[in-house]
């Protein structure tokens, strides 16, 4: 529930509101917050934000018709458009408006900047909640780590975690506004396109724990070098309090160096026995997941998880670390790791003529493509990889694609590349001693049409690409029935 008084406080109204405060606290609360009018439910607060394609102000009327009790809009928009609404509303634009507030009418909160107000509201709301926040960042694997960490922690705690990829200046406030008094832990994913962004998210969320998975080559189009990425990512550990814990991947030297940039206690994980928590004897069980032995102090445990690929141990380890730090038992941690709701983003989908499709179309970077190929190499059958373009690689745009091509040539029997940039993948695959069958295509539809008659029960097909490549279209075109798991 979102308190009416918290919204007023977030507006930073000029003038005195003290005299109105008693009545503010008796005003109705809002059930939730939405930025998409189609998701509004009765009693919600709708925040009109500008988007890449449309402006949320265009849907204020729709939000009110769907039952929103309040909307946050730009002040200049309110001055020009309120008269066009097809229902009566009350308007709060300054402190004087509070004394004129009529009962039982939807409220329009008119502000200079709805996004800034949303962020301030989330900060106020979060300060009233007692939940400990865990922030997670990294170039690869942060979303999966968020899912698995939450699965482990909810074995012993009432846990909230960010949905979808709510990891930016809009998504993090929306997640924080879902906090309720009963929540004990909140697991928040934090992304960045440049320095300063994670620091802002930490100011909103105030994490006590931070997990950094790795520093890779994502977003080099904007940040140019991995060192710049590291500077942006380490803001999460710089923001931790002295009694916090920084959970860091010892096997990534840029992450390990973050020990020197935090006042919090470091907790190292990885495959290095010098770490606080480390793993060995990693066994891939193909599409059934992995097993591994984890070591913590004098204790060793054999654990398993349905996460796919040996690289998934780097998703499991920080999640185990959080469970240990919060006092969960090994049985609780093991149960969390096996939670089917926390599976990796690679989804197994039935394909034509009994083929198996590995849907890894969420996003793509050279590192995540290599990890997906490593998994494909562990699955018996005739292996096909379908790659769309990767994005935001900046100065390594060509070399990053060629790196994937060289790796693919070692694994696949058939390679399908779709798009101008993905062409480099196919070209590189033809340069080595082991050359798979390579197809260069222009569209996702062509890829699906090519593959459909070629596949049989012995085929395993990996499909991967950046979001802009929309390679999920290929999976949807090849899908037969429902996902396997």
TORTIGU-71920 format. One record per residue (C-alpha): residue number from 1; x, y, z negated. Coordinates in pm, whole numbers. Layout:
N
+------+--------+--------+--------+
: resi :      x :      y :      z :
+------+--------+--------+--------+
:  NUM :      X :      Y :      Z :
...
+------+--------+--------+--------+
This chain:
485
+------+--------+--------+--------+
: resi :      x :      y :      z :
+------+--------+--------+--------+
:    1 :      0 :      0 :      0 :
:    2 :    121 :    348 :     89 :
:    3 :     42 :    615 :   -170 :
:    4 :   -119 :    938 :    -53 :
:    5 :    107 :   1138 :   -286 :
:    6 :    416 :    979 :   -126 :
:    7 :    306 :   1101 :    217 :
:    8 :    262 :   1454 :     83 :
:    9 :    606 :   1439 :    -77 :
:   10 :    760 :   1318 :    252 :
:   11 :    616 :   1622 :    436 :
:   12 :    833 :   1868 :    237 :
:   13 :    552 :   2120 :    236 :
:   14 :    637 :   2485 :    182 :
:   15 :    478 :   2638 :   -123 :
:   16 :    372 :   2477 :   -448 :
:   17 :    180 :   2151 :   -457 :
:   18 :    204 :   2095 :   -832 :
:   19 :   -149 :   2215 :   -898 :
:   20 :   -283 :   1964 :   -649 :
:   21 :    -84 :   1667 :   -778 :
:   22 :   -350 :   1527 :  -1012 :
:   23 :   -598 :   1501 :   -727 :
:   24 :   -331 :   1366 :   -493 :
:   25 :   -282 :   1063 :   -712 :
:   26 :   -654 :    984 :   -702 :
:   27 :   -667 :    990 :   -322 :
:   28 :   -704 :    657 :   -145 :
:   29 :   -392 :    467 :    -49 :
:   30 :   -317 :    338 :    301 :
:   31 :   -309 :    -34 :    369 :
:   32 :    -10 :    -27 :    603 :
:   33 :    177 :    169 :    868 :
:   34 :    163 :    124 :   1245 :
:   35 :    329 :    296 :   1540 :
:   36 :    132 :    101 :   1802 :
:   37 :   -238 :    191 :   1803 :
:   38 :   -324 :   -160 :   1925 :
:   39 :   -196 :   -298 :   1592 :
:   40 :   -389 :    -57 :   1371 :
:   41 :   -620 :   -214 :   1114 :
:   42 :   -881 :    -45 :    901 :
:   43 :   -718 :    167 :    635 :
:   44 :   -379 :    203 :    806 :
:   45 :   -160 :    506 :    858 :
:   46 :    -68 :    563 :   1224 :
:   47 :    256 :    748 :   1305 :
:   48 :    274 :    904 :   1652 :
:   49 :    627 :    863 :   1783 :
:   50 :    772 :    939 :   2128 :
:   51 :    880 :    629 :   2320 :
:   52 :   1085 :    557 :   2628 :
:   53 :    774 :    513 :   2841 :
:   54 :    487 :    677 :   2651 :
:   55 :    429 :    919 :   2363 :
:   56 :    238 :    784 :   2063 :
:   57 :     41 :   1108 :   2046 :
:   58 :   -154 :    984 :   2350 :
:   59 :   -305 :    713 :   2130 :
:   60 :   -405 :    909 :   1820 :
:   61 :   -772 :    889 :   1916 :
:   62 :   -745 :    515 :   1974 :
:   63 :   -582 :    466 :   1632 :
:   64 :   -864 :    657 :   1463 :
:   65 :  -1129 :    458 :   1649 :
:   66 :   -962 :    136 :   1531 :
:   67 :   -999 :    247 :   1169 :
:   68 :   -685 :    442 :   1078 :
:   69 :   -745 :    645 :    762 :
:   70 :   -464 :    882 :    853 :
:   71 :   -227 :    982 :   1133 :
:   72 :    107 :   1161 :   1125 :
:   73 :    152 :   1387 :   1427 :
:   74 :    366 :   1677 :   1544 :
:   75 :    242 :   2013 :   1423 :
:   76 :    240 :   2167 :   1771 :
:   77 :     43 :   1871 :   1908 :
:   78 :   -215 :   1909 :   1632 :
:   79 :   -262 :   2278 :   1711 :
:   80 :   -336 :   2200 :   2078 :
:   81 :   -520 :   1866 :   2073 :
:   82 :   -719 :   1815 :   1753 :
:   83 :  -1031 :   1963 :   1911 :
:   84 :  -1021 :   1689 :   2176 :
:   85 :  -1066 :   1410 :   1920 :
:   86 :  -1409 :   1250 :   1923 :
:   87 :  -1447 :   1241 :   1544 :
:   88 :  -1412 :   1480 :   1253 :
:   89 :  -1078 :   1483 :   1072 :
:   90 :   -919 :   1671 :    783 :
:   91 :   -586 :   1839 :    851 :
:   92 :   -295 :   1879 :    614 :
:   93 :    -25 :   2108 :    754 :
:   94 :     76 :   2306 :    444 :
:   95 :     20 :   2317 :     68 :
:   96 :   -292 :   2531 :    107 :
:   97 :   -457 :   2249 :    301 :
:   98 :   -459 :   2028 :     -7 :
:   99 :   -721 :   2234 :   -187 :
:  100 :   -951 :   2215 :    117 :
:  101 :   -934 :   1838 :    160 :
:  102 :  -1286 :   1701 :    224 :
:  103 :  -1369 :   1348 :    111 :
:  104 :  -1418 :   1045 :    334 :
:  105 :  -1263 :   1184 :    650 :
:  106 :   -956 :   1056 :    833 :
:  107 :   -659 :   1278 :    762 :
:  108 :   -420 :   1427 :   1014 :
:  109 :    -81 :   1499 :    858 :
:  110 :     77 :   1765 :   1083 :
:  111 :    458 :   1776 :   1051 :
:  112 :    759 :   1908 :   1238 :
:  113 :    905 :   1563 :   1312 :
:  114 :    697 :   1244 :   1264 :
:  115 :   1007 :   1018 :   1277 :
:  116 :   1183 :   1215 :   1005 :
:  117 :    865 :   1206 :    797 :
:  118 :    839 :    829 :    848 :
:  119 :   1197 :    788 :    729 :
:  120 :   1146 :   1011 :    426 :
:  121 :    825 :    827 :    339 :
:  122 :   1007 :    492 :    353 :
:  123 :   1278 :    626 :    122 :
:  124 :   1022 :    745 :   -133 :
:  125 :    829 :    418 :   -113 :
:  126 :   1146 :    209 :   -143 :
:  127 :   1258 :    402 :   -455 :
:  128 :    938 :    300 :   -630 :
:  129 :   1000 :    -70 :   -562 :
:  130 :   1232 :   -291 :   -765 :
:  131 :   1335 :   -534 :   -491 :
:  132 :   1706 :   -581 :   -424 :
:  133 :   1794 :   -515 :    -61 :
:  134 :   2034 :   -722 :    149 :
:  135 :   2158 :   -546 :    461 :
:  136 :   2285 :   -754 :    753 :
:  137 :   2483 :   -631 :   1053 :
:  138 :   2721 :   -768 :   1315 :
:  139 :   2769 :   -783 :   1689 :
:  140 :   2633 :  -1136 :   1728 :
:  141 :   2407 :  -1346 :   1507 :
:  142 :   2261 :  -1085 :   1273 :
:  143 :   1899 :  -1166 :   1359 :
:  144 :   1948 :  -1540 :   1310 :
:  145 :   2140 :  -1476 :    988 :
:  146 :   1854 :  -1259 :    864 :
:  147 :   1606 :  -1539 :    934 :
:  148 :   1812 :  -1810 :    765 :
:  149 :   1911 :  -1596 :    466 :
:  150 :   1544 :  -1515 :    410 :
:  151 :   1454 :  -1886 :    440 :
:  152 :   1710 :  -1972 :    172 :
:  153 :   1618 :  -1690 :    -63 :
:  154 :   1244 :  -1751 :    -48 :
:  155 :   1309 :  -2092 :   -207 :
:  156 :   1341 :  -1903 :   -534 :
:  157 :   1226 :  -1545 :   -479 :
:  158 :    937 :  -1347 :   -333 :
:  159 :   1120 :  -1232 :    -21 :
:  160 :   1042 :   -974 :    246 :
:  161 :   1243 :   -967 :    565 :
:  162 :   1239 :   -750 :    873 :
:  163 :   1037 :   -887 :   1160 :
:  164 :   1129 :   -904 :   1527 :
:  165 :   1438 :   -689 :   1576 :
:  166 :   1329 :   -414 :   1340 :
:  167 :   1688 :   -305 :   1291 :
:  168 :   1694 :     63 :   1388 :
:  169 :   1588 :    408 :   1267 :
:  170 :   1223 :    314 :   1326 :
:  171 :   1216 :    -56 :   1242 :
:  172 :   1395 :    -30 :    908 :
:  173 :   1151 :    230 :    769 :
:  174 :    857 :     19 :    886 :
:  175 :   1001 :   -283 :    705 :
:  176 :   1065 :    -86 :    385 :
:  177 :    705 :     37 :    389 :
:  178 :    591 :   -326 :    373 :
:  179 :    753 :   -364 :     29 :
:  180 :    511 :   -441 :   -252 :
:  181 :    575 :   -455 :   -628 :
:  182 :    584 :   -836 :   -625 :
:  183 :    877 :   -849 :   -381 :
:  184 :   1205 :   -940 :   -549 :
:  185 :   1432 :   -935 :   -242 :
:  186 :   1422 :   -765 :     97 :
:  187 :   1646 :   -885 :    381 :
:  188 :   1699 :   -603 :    630 :
:  189 :   1875 :   -629 :    966 :
:  190 :   2071 :   -318 :   1065 :
:  191 :   2187 :   -242 :   1419 :
:  192 :   2381 :     47 :   1564 :
:  193 :   2470 :    215 :   1890 :
:  194 :   2730 :    440 :   1731 :
:  195 :   2884 :    583 :   1414 :
:  196 :   2642 :    729 :   1160 :
:  197 :   2341 :    511 :   1239 :
:  198 :   2400 :    233 :    986 :
:  199 :   2487 :    493 :    723 :
:  200 :   2141 :    645 :    778 :
:  201 :   1974 :    305 :    746 :
:  202 :   2161 :    242 :    422 :
:  203 :   2049 :    578 :    285 :
:  204 :   1692 :    464 :    349 :
:  205 :   1723 :    105 :    224 :
:  206 :   1991 :    134 :    -48 :
:  207 :   2125 :   -223 :    -13 :
:  208 :   2307 :   -388 :   -301 :
:  209 :   2434 :   -673 :    -84 :
:  210 :   2570 :   -655 :    270 :
:  211 :   2650 :   -932 :    519 :
:  212 :   2876 :   -858 :    818 :
:  213 :   2879 :  -1144 :   1068 :
:  214 :   3142 :  -1029 :   1319 :
:  215 :   3266 :   -743 :   1533 :
:  216 :   3245 :   -813 :   1905 :
:  217 :   3212 :   -637 :   2236 :
:  218 :   2843 :   -549 :   2223 :
:  219 :   2756 :   -185 :   2298 :
:  220 :   3099 :   -105 :   2444 :
:  221 :   2920 :    101 :   2709 :
:  222 :   2857 :    352 :   2430 :
:  223 :   3130 :    278 :   2176 :
:  224 :   3413 :    199 :   2422 :
:  225 :   3635 :    -20 :   2197 :
:  226 :   3588 :   -299 :   1938 :
:  227 :   3763 :    -79 :   1683 :
:  228 :   3490 :    184 :   1725 :
:  229 :   3230 :    -91 :   1680 :
:  230 :   3407 :   -195 :   1358 :
:  231 :   3401 :    164 :   1227 :
:  232 :   3027 :    179 :   1292 :
:  233 :   2958 :   -161 :   1135 :
:  234 :   3165 :   -100 :    823 :
:  235 :   2933 :    184 :    722 :
:  236 :   2720 :    -87 :    561 :
:  237 :   2994 :   -186 :    315 :
:  238 :   3097 :    176 :    262 :
:  239 :   2742 :    243 :    146 :
:  240 :   2732 :    -32 :   -118 :
:  241 :   2733 :     57 :   -488 :
:  242 :   3018 :    -46 :   -717 :
:  243 :   2808 :   -332 :   -854 :
:  244 :   2724 :   -454 :   -502 :
:  245 :   2869 :   -743 :   -302 :
:  246 :   3012 :   -732 :     51 :
:  247 :   2977 :  -1075 :    216 :
:  248 :   3237 :  -1080 :    493 :
:  249 :   3350 :  -1321 :    765 :
:  250 :   3713 :  -1398 :    683 :
:  251 :   3775 :  -1539 :   1032 :
:  252 :   3709 :  -1204 :   1204 :
:  253 :   4004 :   -977 :   1128 :
:  254 :   3804 :   -658 :   1177 :
:  255 :   3540 :   -779 :    933 :
:  256 :   3802 :   -903 :    685 :
:  257 :   3961 :   -556 :    691 :
:  258 :   3636 :   -411 :    555 :
:  259 :   3754 :   -523 :    211 :
:  260 :   3959 :   -203 :    218 :
:  261 :   3656 :     16 :    284 :
:  262 :   3416 :    -71 :      5 :
:  263 :   3391 :    -26 :   -369 :
:  264 :   3175 :   -338 :   -387 :
:  265 :   3305 :   -684 :   -474 :
:  266 :   3408 :   -877 :   -161 :
:  267 :   3285 :  -1232 :   -102 :
:  268 :   3455 :  -1403 :    193 :
:  269 :   3314 :  -1689 :    399 :
:  270 :   3435 :  -1882 :    703 :
:  271 :   3639 :  -2183 :    803 :
:  272 :   3951 :  -2065 :    621 :
:  273 :   4013 :  -2244 :    287 :
:  274 :   4123 :  -1908 :    143 :
:  275 :   3761 :  -1788 :    159 :
:  276 :   3531 :  -1793 :   -142 :
:  277 :   3296 :  -2017 :     57 :
:  278 :   3426 :  -2225 :    347 :
:  279 :   3323 :  -2514 :    566 :
:  280 :   3487 :  -2801 :    747 :
:  281 :   3393 :  -3138 :    900 :
:  282 :   3140 :  -2966 :   1129 :
:  283 :   2939 :  -3223 :   1321 :
:  284 :   2713 :  -3135 :   1610 :
:  285 :   2401 :  -3346 :   1643 :
:  286 :   2303 :  -3195 :   1976 :
:  287 :   1947 :  -3067 :   1978 :
:  288 :   1894 :  -3202 :   1625 :
:  289 :   2124 :  -2941 :   1471 :
:  290 :   2454 :  -2960 :   1282 :
:  291 :   2598 :  -3103 :    960 :
:  292 :   2899 :  -2971 :    772 :
:  293 :   3077 :  -2982 :    438 :
:  294 :   3079 :  -2661 :    239 :
:  295 :   3327 :  -2581 :    -38 :
:  296 :   3267 :  -2335 :   -321 :
:  297 :   3516 :  -2329 :   -605 :
:  298 :   3548 :  -2688 :   -727 :
:  299 :   3221 :  -2795 :   -563 :
:  300 :   3174 :  -2956 :   -223 :
:  301 :   2844 :  -3040 :    -57 :
:  302 :   2742 :  -3204 :    268 :
:  303 :   2463 :  -2997 :    424 :
:  304 :   2263 :  -3003 :    745 :
:  305 :   2048 :  -2760 :    936 :
:  306 :   1844 :  -2764 :   1257 :
:  307 :   2044 :  -2464 :   1379 :
:  308 :   2191 :  -2548 :   1718 :
:  309 :   2562 :  -2552 :   1805 :
:  310 :   2875 :  -2568 :   1592 :
:  311 :   2896 :  -2188 :   1590 :
:  312 :   2576 :  -2190 :   1380 :
:  313 :   2789 :  -2264 :   1074 :
:  314 :   2863 :  -1889 :   1075 :
:  315 :   2489 :  -1828 :   1037 :
:  316 :   2452 :  -2084 :    760 :
:  317 :   2751 :  -1976 :    549 :
:  318 :   2649 :  -1618 :    459 :
:  319 :   2297 :  -1745 :    390 :
:  320 :   2441 :  -2004 :    152 :
:  321 :   2653 :  -1730 :     -5 :
:  322 :   2344 :  -1524 :    -80 :
:  323 :   2174 :  -1825 :   -236 :
:  324 :   2473 :  -1891 :   -460 :
:  325 :   2508 :  -1527 :   -560 :
:  326 :   2141 :  -1518 :   -659 :
:  327 :   2170 :  -1836 :   -863 :
:  328 :   1980 :  -2082 :   -644 :
:  329 :   2051 :  -2452 :   -681 :
:  330 :   2214 :  -2656 :   -406 :
:  331 :   1882 :  -2836 :   -354 :
:  332 :   1705 :  -2503 :   -300 :
:  333 :   1977 :  -2388 :    -59 :
:  334 :   1958 :  -2716 :    134 :
:  335 :   1580 :  -2683 :    161 :
:  336 :   1614 :  -2328 :    295 :
:  337 :   1864 :  -2435 :    559 :
:  338 :   1616 :  -2694 :    685 :
:  339 :   1322 :  -2452 :    696 :
:  340 :   1179 :  -2489 :   1048 :
:  341 :   1073 :  -2124 :   1045 :
:  342 :   1441 :  -2023 :   1035 :
:  343 :   1558 :  -2196 :   1350 :
:  344 :   1805 :  -2026 :   1578 :
:  345 :   1682 :  -1823 :   1871 :
:  346 :   1759 :  -2104 :   2114 :
:  347 :   1421 :  -2270 :   2170 :
:  348 :   1383 :  -2615 :   2325 :
:  349 :   1114 :  -2609 :   2595 :
:  350 :    986 :  -2899 :   2809 :
:  351 :   1057 :  -2846 :   3178 :
:  352 :    950 :  -2994 :   3511 :
:  353 :    976 :  -3370 :   3563 :
:  354 :   1093 :  -3432 :   3205 :
:  355 :   1380 :  -3179 :   3209 :
:  356 :   1480 :  -2995 :   2891 :
:  357 :   1503 :  -2614 :   2894 :
:  358 :   1715 :  -2431 :   2635 :
:  359 :   1557 :  -2088 :   2610 :
:  360 :   1822 :  -1842 :   2488 :
:  361 :   1685 :  -1539 :   2668 :
:  362 :   1669 :  -1302 :   2371 :
:  363 :   1994 :  -1124 :   2463 :
:  364 :   2344 :  -1191 :   2591 :
:  365 :   2706 :  -1099 :   2530 :
:  366 :   3023 :  -1284 :   2630 :
:  367 :   3052 :  -1431 :   2279 :
:  368 :   2689 :  -1548 :   2261 :
:  369 :   2711 :  -1692 :   2613 :
:  370 :   3021 :  -1893 :   2518 :
:  371 :   2844 :  -2016 :   2204 :
:  372 :   2543 :  -2124 :   2411 :
:  373 :   2772 :  -2305 :   2655 :
:  374 :   2940 :  -2481 :   2362 :
:  375 :   2599 :  -2612 :   2259 :
:  376 :   2517 :  -2715 :   2615 :
:  377 :   2843 :  -2910 :   2626 :
:  378 :   2728 :  -3114 :   2325 :
:  379 :   2402 :  -3223 :   2490 :
:  380 :   2409 :  -3536 :   2708 :
:  381 :   2273 :  -3516 :   3060 :
:  382 :   2325 :  -3317 :   3379 :
:  383 :   2391 :  -2961 :   3268 :
:  384 :   2268 :  -2647 :   3439 :
:  385 :   2325 :  -2290 :   3320 :
:  386 :   2120 :  -1996 :   3447 :
:  387 :   2264 :  -1652 :   3371 :
:  388 :   2123 :  -1309 :   3431 :
:  389 :   2314 :   -984 :   3395 :
:  390 :   2470 :   -883 :   3063 :
:  391 :   2433 :   -519 :   2959 :
:  392 :   2619 :   -248 :   2764 :
:  393 :   2965 :   -402 :   2812 :
:  394 :   3122 :    -74 :   2921 :
:  395 :   3489 :   -112 :   3020 :
:  396 :   3475 :   -494 :   3006 :
:  397 :   3165 :   -522 :   3224 :
:  398 :   3335 :   -722 :   3500 :
:  399 :   3588 :   -906 :   3283 :
:  400 :   3316 :  -1004 :   3032 :
:  401 :   3104 :  -1162 :   3303 :
:  402 :   3407 :  -1338 :   3454 :
:  403 :   3498 :  -1473 :   3110 :
:  404 :   3157 :  -1641 :   3094 :
:  405 :   3204 :  -1778 :   3445 :
:  406 :   3534 :  -1942 :   3356 :
:  407 :   3377 :  -2095 :   3043 :
:  408 :   3074 :  -2218 :   3238 :
:  409 :   3290 :  -2395 :   3492 :
:  410 :   3426 :  -2617 :   3216 :
:  411 :   3079 :  -2725 :   3106 :
:  412 :   2811 :  -2718 :   3375 :
:  413 :   2734 :  -2925 :   3680 :
:  414 :   2515 :  -2655 :   3830 :
:  415 :   2533 :  -2278 :   3781 :
:  416 :   2264 :  -2031 :   3885 :
:  417 :   2338 :  -1658 :   3862 :
:  418 :   2076 :  -1387 :   3909 :
:  419 :   2166 :  -1024 :   3966 :
:  420 :   2453 :   -804 :   4077 :
:  421 :   2656 :   -829 :   3756 :
:  422 :   2589 :  -1199 :   3705 :
:  423 :   2745 :  -1253 :   4046 :
:  424 :   3083 :  -1210 :   3875 :
:  425 :   2997 :  -1514 :   3660 :
:  426 :   2943 :  -1727 :   3969 :
:  427 :   3254 :  -1599 :   4144 :
:  428 :   3473 :  -1672 :   3840 :
:  429 :   3329 :  -2023 :   3809 :
:  430 :   3454 :  -2096 :   4160 :
:  431 :   3812 :  -1996 :   4079 :
:  432 :   3920 :  -2284 :   3851 :
:  433 :   4012 :  -2646 :   3903 :
:  434 :   3662 :  -2765 :   3809 :
:  435 :   3404 :  -2600 :   4036 :
:  436 :   3034 :  -2661 :   3970 :
:  437 :   2759 :  -2616 :   4227 :
:  438 :   2692 :  -2241 :   4225 :
:  439 :   2383 :  -2053 :   4348 :
:  440 :   2377 :  -1674 :   4386 :
:  441 :   2021 :  -1538 :   4367 :
:  442 :   1854 :  -1197 :   4358 :
:  443 :   1547 :  -1257 :   4142 :
:  444 :   1417 :  -1466 :   3855 :
:  445 :   1139 :  -1597 :   4076 :
:  446 :   1395 :  -1729 :   4325 :
:  447 :   1579 :  -1905 :   4041 :
:  448 :   1262 :  -2079 :   3919 :
:  449 :   1165 :  -2179 :   4272 :
:  450 :   1514 :  -2319 :   4335 :
:  451 :   1528 :  -2524 :   4015 :
:  452 :   1177 :  -2665 :   3998 :
:  453 :   1219 :  -2938 :   4266 :
:  454 :   1579 :  -3015 :   4159 :
:  455 :   1511 :  -3106 :   3797 :
:  456 :   1449 :  -3448 :   3646 :
:  457 :   1454 :  -3612 :   3303 :
:  458 :   1833 :  -3616 :   3291 :
:  459 :   1862 :  -3236 :   3332 :
:  460 :   1930 :  -2988 :   3052 :
:  461 :   1900 :  -2625 :   3159 :
:  462 :   2034 :  -2330 :   2959 :
:  463 :   1872 :  -1995 :   3047 :
:  464 :   2033 :  -1676 :   2917 :
:  465 :   2060 :  -1305 :   2996 :
:  466 :   2034 :   -956 :   2855 :
:  467 :   1689 :   -825 :   2769 :
:  468 :   1691 :   -605 :   3077 :
:  469 :   1746 :   -914 :   3292 :
:  470 :   1410 :  -1057 :   3173 :
:  471 :   1532 :  -1415 :   3218 :
:  472 :   1240 :  -1531 :   3004 :
:  473 :   1048 :  -1511 :   3332 :
:  474 :   1247 :  -1813 :   3449 :
:  475 :   1164 :  -2009 :   3135 :
:  476 :    795 :  -1923 :   3161 :
:  477 :    789 :  -2029 :   3525 :
:  478 :    954 :  -2365 :   3446 :
:  479 :    774 :  -2437 :   3120 :
:  480 :    559 :  -2749 :   3105 :
:  481 :    339 :  -2766 :   2796 :
:  482 :    453 :  -2629 :   2461 :
:  483 :    794 :  -2579 :   2304 :
:  484 :    950 :  -2889 :   2151 :
:  485 :   1045 :  -2707 :   1831 :
+------+--------+--------+--------+
